[in-house]
Amino acid sequence: LISAALCVFLTFLLYNPHSATSGWLNWAGLTTVSAYLFIVCIIGMRGAHLVSLQLLLDYFWASIVIIAPYILVLFSCFNFYTSIATIFKHQWTDNSFAGIRKNSCSPRDTANTLCNVPYAPTDEINQLCLSMYNSTDCQRIRDSALAASVEYSGQLILAQSLAGVVIILILSYALYTAFHILTTRVFTQSMNDNINYLLLIPIASCAAIGAYYWWMTALDTGFGFTYYPVIFIALACAQCVALPFGIYAGRQKSRLLLAIYMSVVVLIIMLLITCCVLGWVASFFVTYSWSPTQEIIGVVACAKKLIGCSDCVDGSPKCPEWSSEEVRSLVSSDFKLAGTAAACCITYFVGALIIAHLVRQNLKEYRCEFV
């Protein structure tokens, strides 16, 4: 509950209705997941108090549903920490940052005057400050406030990330305990259908990642990873085929169909591992080897709808406000997030593979006992 409250605070602190670059969507997602976990914990405590196997089973599956998304959203929030100075710098004069300026600027009544000046050469800032406020203190006040806000927000993010790690450890132990209370027999009766429906999560994740990173397909061939979002879309389509087939194979109690389903799942796991490795390799490539032209920087910045871009017109998008290093840093973070998302999706399919094997093994033993 405390974690959810902190996430709500960070969501409103960074909220920008025109851009997700400020990271407010990360915290909104973590708020939703934290609130969900709070409700799940109530179900678990109620089930333990009543010694109800059904409530504990509901608690177990509800926790399994959210643990991978929680890890992913937590990673995205921690990933945001590495870019916080750049993002704050470019969004400093945006209306959505009025609350941050008010809390950081000193004196506080300069939040929308002396403290609210954009990044530009010192001479231009001094000229602007003199013409509007008859002062030359704008840059000093703004730099001091920006440093203070970055430090403050960074501490909040680190605190939230550490709390998230503790929550994951506690949740893992709770799942371990619930599994042993339920016993393997009770768990096996519900796992065949439930695991297939859980696969809707990686399907949605792969489709969302492919759509979000589709702008990569517009980059030049020198980028080398223009096909990355296409792989995720193809994976989403493959999972859409595998999901109903797995449900059908389980309900038909066919060992042959289950074997085919397991082969398809293994193929999907291999593709997800490839996406995971590619994501992290691409992240390092973008950081250390990619040297995009200013034209490509404009295409990426406008496609990602980075705040402050002044010339995002169709046909020849440009964004002189963002440097090559800053854009490369954000793209590198995006690849890390995509690779981590692929790794989280793998956990669902490993579970599906194990459960399909257990069901297939149970069918074999059942037929042997029957004979």
C-alpha positions as CSV (number, residue, x, y, z in Angstrom):
1,L,0.0,0.0,0.0
2,I,2.9,2.4,0.8
3,S,4.5,1.4,-2.5
4,A,1.3,2.2,-4.4
5,A,1.0,5.6,-2.6
6,L,4.6,6.5,-3.6
7,C,3.9,5.5,-7.2
8,V,0.7,7.7,-7.2
9,F,2.8,10.6,-6.0
10,L,5.5,10.1,-8.7
11,T,2.8,9.7,-11.4
12,F,1.2,13.1,-10.6
13,L,4.7,14.7,-10.1
14,L,5.8,13.7,-13.7
15,Y,2.4,13.7,-15.5
16,N,2.5,15.1,-19.0
17,P,-0.6,14.5,-21.1
18,H,1.3,15.3,-24.3
19,S,4.3,12.9,-23.9
20,A,5.2,9.7,-22.1
21,T,8.9,10.7,-22.1
22,S,8.7,12.1,-18.6
23,G,8.2,8.5,-17.3
24,W,4.8,9.1,-15.8
25,L,3.4,6.0,-17.6
26,N,6.0,3.9,-15.9
27,W,4.8,5.0,-12.5
28,A,1.2,4.8,-13.5
29,G,1.8,1.2,-14.5
30,L,3.6,0.5,-11.2
31,T,0.7,2.1,-9.3
32,T,-1.8,-0.2,-11.0
33,V,0.3,-3.3,-10.3
34,S,0.9,-2.3,-6.7
35,A,-2.8,-1.7,-6.1
36,Y,-3.5,-5.1,-7.7
37,L,-1.0,-6.8,-5.4
38,F,-2.6,-5.2,-2.4
39,I,-6.0,-6.7,-3.3
40,V,-4.3,-10.1,-4.0
41,C,-2.7,-10.0,-0.6
42,I,-6.1,-9.5,1.1
43,I,-7.3,-12.6,-0.7
44,G,-4.3,-14.5,0.5
45,M,-4.7,-13.5,4.1
46,R,-8.4,-14.3,4.0
47,G,-7.7,-17.7,2.5
48,A,-5.1,-18.5,5.2
49,H,-7.4,-17.3,7.9
50,L,-10.3,-19.5,6.7
51,V,-8.0,-22.3,5.6
52,S,-9.8,-22.2,2.3
53,L,-8.0,-24.1,-0.5
54,Q,-10.0,-22.3,-3.2
55,L,-9.1,-18.9,-1.9
56,L,-5.4,-19.9,-1.7
57,L,-5.6,-21.3,-5.2
58,D,-7.1,-18.0,-6.4
59,Y,-4.3,-16.1,-4.5
60,F,-1.7,-18.3,-6.1
61,W,-2.8,-17.8,-9.7
62,A,-3.6,-14.1,-9.2
63,S,0.0,-13.7,-7.9
64,I,1.5,-15.6,-10.8
65,V,-0.4,-13.4,-13.2
66,I,1.3,-10.2,-11.9
67,I,4.8,-11.2,-10.8
68,A,6.4,-10.9,-14.3
69,P,4.6,-7.6,-15.2
70,Y,5.7,-6.3,-11.8
71,I,9.3,-7.1,-12.5
72,L,9.1,-5.5,-15.9
73,V,7.4,-2.3,-14.7
74,L,9.9,-2.1,-11.8
75,F,12.8,-2.4,-14.3
76,S,11.3,0.3,-16.5
77,C,11.1,2.7,-13.5
78,F,14.7,1.9,-12.5
79,N,15.8,2.3,-16.2
80,F,14.2,5.7,-16.1
81,Y,16.6,6.7,-13.3
82,T,19.5,6.6,-15.8
83,S,17.8,9.2,-18.0
84,I,16.2,11.4,-15.4
85,A,18.7,14.4,-15.8
86,T,18.2,14.5,-19.6
87,I,14.4,14.3,-19.4
88,F,14.1,16.9,-16.7
89,K,16.4,19.2,-18.7
90,H,14.2,19.1,-21.8
91,Q,10.9,19.3,-20.0
92,W,11.8,21.9,-17.4
93,T,9.8,24.7,-19.0
94,D,6.8,22.5,-19.8
95,N,3.5,23.2,-17.9
96,S,3.5,19.7,-16.6
97,F,6.7,20.5,-14.6
98,A,5.1,23.4,-12.8
99,G,4.8,21.4,-9.6
100,I,8.4,20.3,-9.7
101,R,9.7,23.8,-10.4
102,K,7.6,25.1,-7.5
103,N,9.1,22.6,-5.1
104,S,12.7,23.1,-6.3
105,C,13.1,26.7,-7.3
106,S,14.5,29.1,-4.7
107,P,12.9,31.5,-4.1
108,R,9.7,29.6,-4.8
109,D,8.0,32.6,-6.4
110,T,10.5,32.3,-9.3
111,A,9.0,29.0,-10.4
112,N,7.2,30.6,-13.4
113,T,9.6,33.5,-14.0
114,L,13.4,33.5,-13.4
115,C,13.5,29.7,-12.8
116,N,11.4,28.9,-15.9
117,V,13.9,29.4,-18.7
118,P,14.9,26.9,-21.4
119,Y,18.3,25.5,-22.1
120,A,20.3,27.7,-24.5
121,P,23.7,29.4,-24.7
122,T,24.4,31.6,-21.7
123,D,24.3,34.8,-23.7
124,E,20.8,34.0,-25.1
125,I,19.6,33.2,-21.6
126,N,21.0,36.4,-20.1
127,Q,19.5,38.5,-22.9
128,L,16.1,36.8,-22.4
129,C,16.3,37.3,-18.6
130,L,17.2,40.9,-18.9
131,S,14.4,41.7,-21.4
132,M,11.7,39.9,-19.4
133,Y,12.8,40.2,-15.8
134,N,15.6,42.8,-15.7
135,S,17.9,40.3,-14.1
136,T,20.8,38.0,-15.0
137,D,20.2,35.3,-12.3
138,C,17.9,33.0,-14.5
139,Q,20.6,30.5,-15.4
140,R,21.9,30.2,-11.8
141,I,18.4,29.8,-10.3
142,R,17.4,27.3,-12.9
143,D,20.5,25.1,-12.7
144,S,20.3,25.0,-8.9
145,A,16.6,24.1,-9.0
146,L,17.2,21.4,-11.7
147,A,20.0,19.8,-9.8
148,A,17.9,19.7,-6.6
149,S,14.9,18.2,-8.4
150,V,17.0,15.5,-10.1
151,E,18.5,14.6,-6.8
152,Y,15.2,14.5,-5.0
153,S,13.4,12.5,-7.7
154,G,16.4,10.1,-8.1
155,Q,16.2,9.3,-4.3
156,L,12.5,8.6,-4.6
157,I,13.0,6.3,-7.6
158,L,15.8,4.4,-5.8
159,A,13.7,4.0,-2.7
160,Q,10.8,2.7,-4.8
161,S,13.0,0.3,-6.7
162,L,14.5,-1.1,-3.5
163,A,11.0,-1.5,-2.0
164,G,10.0,-3.3,-5.2
165,V,12.9,-5.8,-4.9
166,V,11.8,-6.5,-1.3
167,I,8.2,-7.0,-2.4
168,I,9.3,-9.5,-5.1
169,L,11.2,-11.5,-2.6
170,I,8.3,-11.6,-0.2
171,L,5.9,-12.5,-3.0
172,S,8.2,-15.3,-4.2
173,Y,8.3,-16.8,-0.7
174,A,4.5,-16.5,-0.4
175,L,4.0,-18.3,-3.6
176,Y,6.4,-21.1,-2.5
177,T,4.4,-21.4,0.8
178,A,1.1,-21.4,-1.0
179,F,2.3,-24.1,-3.4
180,H,3.2,-26.5,-0.6
181,I,-0.1,-25.8,1.3
182,L,-2.1,-26.6,-1.8
183,T,-0.2,-29.8,-2.6
184,T,0.7,-30.9,-6.1
185,R,-2.5,-32.8,-6.7
186,V,-4.7,-29.7,-6.0
187,F,-2.4,-27.5,-8.1
188,T,-2.3,-30.0,-11.0
189,Q,-6.1,-30.0,-11.4
190,S,-6.3,-26.3,-12.2
191,M,-2.9,-25.6,-13.9
192,N,-3.7,-27.0,-17.4
193,D,-6.4,-24.5,-18.4
194,N,-5.0,-21.6,-16.3
195,I,-1.5,-21.6,-17.8
196,N,-2.9,-21.2,-21.3
197,Y,-5.0,-18.2,-20.3
198,L,-1.9,-16.7,-18.6
199,L,-0.2,-16.8,-22.1
200,L,-2.5,-13.9,-23.0
201,I,0.0,-11.7,-21.1
202,P,3.0,-12.4,-23.3
203,I,0.8,-12.2,-26.4
204,A,-0.3,-8.7,-25.4
205,S,3.3,-7.7,-24.4
206,C,4.8,-8.8,-27.7
207,A,2.2,-7.0,-29.7
208,A,2.6,-3.8,-27.6
209,I,6.4,-3.9,-28.0
210,G,6.2,-4.4,-31.7
211,A,3.8,-1.5,-32.1
212,Y,5.8,0.8,-29.8
213,Y,9.1,0.2,-31.6
214,W,7.7,0.2,-35.1
215,W,9.4,3.5,-35.8
216,M,12.6,1.5,-36.0
217,T,11.5,0.2,-39.4
218,A,11.8,3.7,-40.8
219,L,15.5,4.0,-40.0
220,D,18.4,3.6,-42.5
221,T,20.0,0.2,-43.1
222,G,23.1,1.2,-41.2
223,F,21.1,0.9,-38.0
224,G,21.1,-2.9,-38.2
225,F,18.1,-3.6,-36.0
226,T,15.2,-2.3,-38.1
227,Y,13.7,-5.8,-38.1
228,Y,13.5,-6.0,-34.3
229,P,9.8,-4.9,-33.9
230,V,8.8,-7.2,-36.7
231,I,10.1,-10.2,-34.7
232,F,7.8,-9.3,-31.8
233,I,4.8,-8.9,-34.1
234,A,5.6,-12.3,-35.6
235,L,5.9,-13.8,-32.1
236,A,2.5,-12.4,-31.1
237,C,0.9,-14.0,-34.1
238,A,2.7,-17.4,-33.4
239,Q,1.4,-17.3,-29.8
240,C,-2.1,-16.5,-31.0
241,V,-2.0,-19.8,-32.9
242,A,-0.3,-21.8,-30.1
243,L,-2.7,-20.7,-27.4
244,P,-6.0,-22.2,-28.7
245,F,-4.0,-25.3,-29.9
246,G,-2.7,-25.8,-26.3
247,I,-6.2,-25.4,-24.8
248,Y,-7.5,-28.0,-27.3
249,A,-4.7,-30.4,-26.8
250,G,-5.2,-30.3,-23.0
251,R,-8.9,-30.8,-23.1
252,Q,-8.6,-33.7,-25.6
253,K,-6.1,-35.4,-23.3
254,S,-4.0,-36.3,-26.3
255,R,-0.4,-37.1,-25.7
256,L,0.4,-36.6,-29.4
257,L,-1.2,-33.1,-29.5
258,L,0.5,-32.2,-26.3
259,A,3.9,-33.2,-27.8
260,I,3.3,-31.0,-30.8
261,Y,2.2,-28.2,-28.6
262,M,5.4,-28.6,-26.5
263,S,7.5,-28.4,-29.7
264,V,5.8,-25.1,-30.7
265,V,6.4,-23.7,-27.2
266,V,10.1,-24.6,-27.4
267,L,10.3,-22.8,-30.7
268,I,8.6,-19.7,-29.2
269,I,11.0,-19.8,-26.2
270,M,14.0,-19.9,-28.5
271,L,12.7,-16.9,-30.4
272,L,12.0,-15.0,-27.2
273,I,15.6,-15.8,-26.0
274,T,16.8,-14.4,-29.3
275,C,14.8,-11.2,-28.8
276,C,16.2,-10.9,-25.3
277,V,19.8,-11.2,-26.4
278,L,19.2,-9.0,-29.4
279,G,17.7,-6.3,-27.2
280,W,20.7,-6.1,-24.9
281,V,23.2,-6.4,-27.8
282,A,21.4,-3.6,-29.6
283,S,21.5,-1.5,-26.4
284,F,25.3,-1.8,-26.3
285,F,25.6,-1.2,-30.0
286,V,23.6,2.0,-29.8
287,T,25.6,3.2,-26.9
288,Y,29.1,2.5,-28.2
289,S,28.9,2.0,-32.0
290,W,25.9,3.8,-33.6
291,S,26.7,7.1,-35.1
292,P,23.4,8.4,-36.6
293,T,23.2,11.5,-38.8
294,Q,21.3,14.5,-37.6
295,E,18.5,13.5,-40.0
296,I,18.1,10.1,-38.3
297,I,18.2,11.8,-34.9
298,G,15.3,14.0,-36.1
299,V,13.4,10.9,-37.3
300,V,13.9,9.1,-34.0
301,A,13.1,12.1,-31.8
302,C,9.9,12.9,-33.7
303,A,8.8,9.3,-33.9
304,K,9.3,9.0,-30.1
305,K,7.5,12.3,-29.6
306,L,10.2,13.7,-27.5
307,I,9.2,16.8,-25.7
308,G,10.6,20.1,-27.1
309,C,11.0,19.1,-30.7
310,S,10.1,22.2,-32.8
311,D,10.2,20.9,-36.3
312,C,8.5,17.5,-36.5
313,V,6.9,18.0,-39.9
314,D,5.9,15.3,-42.3
315,G,8.6,14.4,-44.9
316,S,11.6,16.0,-43.1
317,P,11.3,15.8,-39.3
318,K,14.0,17.6,-37.4
319,C,14.7,18.0,-33.7
320,P,17.7,20.3,-33.1
321,E,16.8,20.5,-29.4
322,W,18.0,17.0,-28.7
323,S,21.6,16.0,-29.2
324,S,22.8,12.7,-30.7
325,E,24.1,11.5,-27.3
326,E,20.8,12.1,-25.6
327,V,18.7,10.4,-28.2
328,R,21.1,7.4,-28.3
329,S,20.8,7.1,-24.5
330,L,17.0,6.9,-24.7
331,V,17.1,4.4,-27.6
332,S,19.6,2.2,-25.7
333,S,17.2,2.3,-22.7
334,D,14.3,1.2,-24.9
335,F,16.3,-1.8,-26.2
336,K,17.1,-2.8,-22.6
337,L,13.4,-2.6,-21.7
338,A,12.4,-4.7,-24.8
339,G,15.0,-7.3,-24.0
340,T,13.8,-7.5,-20.4
341,A,10.2,-7.8,-21.5
342,A,11.2,-10.8,-23.7
343,A,12.9,-12.4,-20.7
344,C,9.7,-11.9,-18.6
345,C,7.6,-13.5,-21.4
346,I,9.9,-16.5,-21.4
347,T,8.9,-17.4,-17.8
348,Y,5.3,-17.9,-18.9
349,F,6.2,-20.3,-21.7
350,V,8.7,-22.2,-19.5
351,G,5.7,-22.7,-17.1
352,A,3.5,-23.8,-20.0
353,L,6.2,-26.2,-21.2
354,I,6.6,-27.7,-17.7
355,I,2.8,-28.0,-17.2
356,A,2.3,-29.6,-20.6
357,H,5.0,-32.2,-19.8
358,L,3.4,-32.9,-16.4
359,V,-0.1,-33.4,-18.0
360,R,1.4,-35.6,-20.7
361,Q,3.2,-37.7,-18.1
362,N,0.0,-38.0,-16.0
363,L,-1.9,-39.2,-19.0
364,K,0.8,-41.9,-19.6
365,E,0.7,-43.1,-16.0
366,Y,-3.1,-43.0,-15.9
367,R,-3.3,-45.3,-19.0
368,C,-0.7,-47.6,-17.6
369,E,-2.7,-47.9,-14.4
370,F,-5.9,-48.5,-16.3
371,V,-4.3,-51.4,-18.3
